[in-house]
Amino acid sequence: MIKQIDPKTCTGCGLCVDVCPTDVLRIDEGSRKAVIRYQENCMTCYNCELECPCDSIFVDPFRKPIQPIISYLKGDE
């Protein structure tokens, strides 16, 4: 799960917001920095941490990733 974003090193580029598949991050209007808005939705995919050019994001490596649930209809049912 995403644990923190260092506001001292975050430049507010928005790459983390763009790569997050579950919309956990936002750019704060006041500070113009990335902030965690919906931490409970984090899938622990590490996309934000890997894409951050400033190494400002820390994702807790000890939480097991949550697998996305994809439902679909089979043609033979």
Buried (B, 14 or more C-beta within 10 A) or exposed (E): BBBEBBEEEBEBBEBBBEBBEBEBBBBBEEEEBBBBEEEEBBBBBBBBBEBBEBEBBBBEEEEEEEEEEEEEEEEEE
